Amino acid sequence: IPGTGYGWQMIKNPTPYLSLIEPPIFEQADQNKLGGPATEVFRFGTSVVGSGELELDYRRPWEKNVPPDQVFRVKIIVREALHTE
Protein backbone atom coordinates (compact mmCIF):
# COMPACT_ATOMS: atom_id res chain seq x y z
CA ILE A 1 0.00 0.00 0.00
CA PRO A 2 2.47 2.63 -1.17
CA GLY A 3 1.94 6.35 -0.73
CA THR A 4 -1.60 7.05 0.42
CA GLY A 5 -2.22 3.74 2.20
CA TYR A 6 -5.09 2.82 -0.11
CA GLY A 7 -5.28 -0.65 -1.61
CA TRP A 8 -7.80 -3.04 -3.11
CA GLN A 9 -9.42 -5.57 -0.76
CA MET A 10 -11.32 -8.58 -2.04
CA ILE A 11 -14.86 -8.39 -0.65
CA LYS A 12 -16.57 -11.02 -2.78
CA ASN A 13 -14.77 -13.87 -4.52
CA PRO A 14 -16.63 -16.28 -6.83
CA THR A 15 -15.01 -19.32 -5.22
CA PRO A 16 -14.51 -22.01 -6.46
CA TYR A 17 -14.58 -20.46 -9.94
CA LEU A 18 -11.74 -18.06 -9.22
CA SER A 19 -8.82 -18.45 -6.82
CA LEU A 20 -6.02 -16.07 -5.95
CA ILE A 21 -2.74 -17.68 -7.07
CA GLU A 22 -0.50 -15.42 -4.98
CA PRO A 23 -0.89 -12.37 -2.76
CA PRO A 24 -1.42 -9.10 -4.68
CA ILE A 25 1.74 -7.18 -5.58
CA PHE A 26 2.38 -3.51 -6.29
CA GLU A 27 4.18 -2.46 -9.45
CA GLN A 28 5.47 1.11 -9.31
CA ALA A 29 5.72 3.08 -12.55
CA ASP A 30 8.87 4.85 -11.33
CA GLN A 31 10.94 2.97 -8.75
CA ASN A 32 12.81 6.18 -7.86
CA LYS A 33 9.65 8.10 -6.89
CA LEU A 34 8.42 7.29 -3.39
CA GLY A 35 4.65 7.65 -3.12
CA GLY A 36 4.32 7.79 -6.91
CA PRO A 37 1.64 5.98 -8.89
CA ALA A 38 1.53 2.21 -8.54
CA THR A 39 -0.61 -0.59 -9.94
CA GLU A 40 -1.86 -3.37 -7.66
CA VAL A 41 -1.80 -6.68 -9.53
CA PHE A 42 -4.00 -9.65 -8.63
CA ARG A 43 -3.25 -13.01 -10.30
CA PHE A 44 -6.11 -15.49 -10.43
CA GLY A 45 -6.47 -19.04 -11.65
CA THR A 46 -9.41 -21.33 -12.20
CA SER A 47 -10.05 -25.05 -12.29
CA VAL A 48 -13.87 -25.16 -12.24
CA VAL A 49 -16.38 -24.13 -14.92
CA GLY A 50 -19.10 -21.74 -13.72
CA SER A 51 -19.80 -18.11 -12.94
CA GLY A 52 -19.89 -15.64 -10.07
CA GLU A 53 -19.13 -12.06 -9.11
CA LEU A 54 -15.79 -10.61 -8.02
CA GLU A 55 -15.92 -7.48 -5.88
CA LEU A 56 -12.98 -5.36 -4.71
CA ASP A 57 -13.12 -2.29 -2.46
CA TYR A 58 -10.47 0.45 -2.61
CA ARG A 59 -9.79 1.55 0.95
CA ARG A 60 -7.30 1.99 3.75
CA PRO A 61 -7.30 -1.22 5.80
CA TRP A 62 -7.21 0.58 9.17
CA GLU A 63 -10.35 2.67 8.43
CA LYS A 64 -13.00 0.21 9.60
CA ASN A 65 -16.28 2.17 9.52
CA VAL A 66 -15.57 4.28 6.45
CA PRO A 67 -17.16 3.49 3.06
CA PRO A 68 -14.69 2.48 0.34
CA ASP A 69 -13.30 5.19 -1.91
CA GLN A 70 -14.10 3.03 -4.97
CA VAL A 71 -15.83 -0.29 -5.66
CA PHE A 72 -14.96 -2.63 -8.55
CA ARG A 73 -17.42 -5.39 -9.50
CA VAL A 74 -17.16 -7.78 -12.41
CA LYS A 75 -19.05 -10.91 -13.39
CA ILE A 76 -16.71 -13.85 -13.96
CA ILE A 77 -17.70 -16.57 -16.43
CA VAL A 78 -15.40 -19.58 -16.69
CA ARG A 79 -16.16 -21.55 -19.83
CA GLU A 80 -13.07 -23.74 -19.80
CA ALA A 81 -11.14 -24.58 -16.67
CA LEU A 82 -7.38 -24.03 -16.74
CA HIS A 83 -5.18 -25.91 -14.34
CA THR A 84 -2.55 -23.76 -12.65
CA GLU A 85 0.09 -25.97 -11.09
C-alpha positions in Angstrom: 0.0 0.0 0.0 2.5 2.6 -1.2 1.9 6.4 -0.7 -1.6 7.0 0.4 -2.2 3.7 2.2 -5.1 2.8 -0.1 -5.3 -0.6 -1.6 -7.8 -3.0 -3.1 -9.4 -5.6 -0.8 -11.3 -8.6 -2.0 -14.9 -8.4 -0.6 -16.6 -11.0 -2.8 -14.8 -13.9 -4.5 -16.6 -16.3 -6.8 -15.0 -19.3 -5.2 -14.5 -22.0 -6.5 -14.6 -20.5 -9.9 -11.7 -18.1 -9.2 -8.8 -18.5 -6.8 -6.0 -16.1 -5.9 -2.7 -17.7 -7.1 -0.5 -15.4 -5.0 -0.9 -12.4 -2.8 -1.4 -9.1 -4.7 1.7 -7.2 -5.6 2.4 -3.5 -6.3 4.2 -2.5 -9.5 5.5 1.1 -9.3 5.7 3.1 -12.6 8.9 4.8 -11.3 10.9 3.0 -8.8 12.8 6.2 -7.9 9.6 8.1 -6.9 8.4 7.3 -3.4 4.7 7.6 -3.1 4.3 7.8 -6.9 1.6 6.0 -8.9 1.5 2.2 -8.5 -0.6 -0.6 -9.9 -1.9 -3.4 -7.7 -1.8 -6.7 -9.5 -4.0 -9.7 -8.6 -3.3 -13.0 -10.3 -6.1 -15.5 -10.4 -6.5 -19.0 -11.7 -9.4 -21.3 -12.2 -10.1 -25.1 -12.3 -13.9 -25.2 -12.2 -16.4 -24.1 -14.9 -19.1 -21.7 -13.7 -19.8 -18.1 -12.9 -19.9 -15.6 -10.1 -19.1 -12.1 -9.1 -15.8 -10.6 -8.0 -15.9 -7.5 -5.9 -13.0 -5.4 -4.7 -13.1 -2.3 -2.5 -10.5 0.4 -2.6 -9.8 1.5 1.0 -7.3 2.0 3.8 -7.3 -1.2 5.8 -7.2 0.6 9.2 -10.3 2.7 8.4 -13.0 0.2 9.6 -16.3 2.2 9.5 -15.6 4.3 6.4 -17.2 3.5 3.1 -14.7 2.5 0.3 -13.3 5.2 -1.9 -14.1 3.0 -5.0 -15.8 -0.3 -5.7 -15.0 -2.6 -8.5 -17.4 -5.4 -9.5 -17.2 -7.8 -12.4 -19.1 -10.9 -13.4 -16.7 -13.9 -14.0 -17.7 -16.6 -16.4 -15.4 -19.6 -16.7 -16.2 -21.6 -19.8 -13.1 -23.7 -19.8 -11.1 -24.6 -16.7 -7.4 -24.0 -16.7 -5.2 -25.9 -14.3 -2.5 -23.8 -12.7 0.1 -26.0 -11.1 
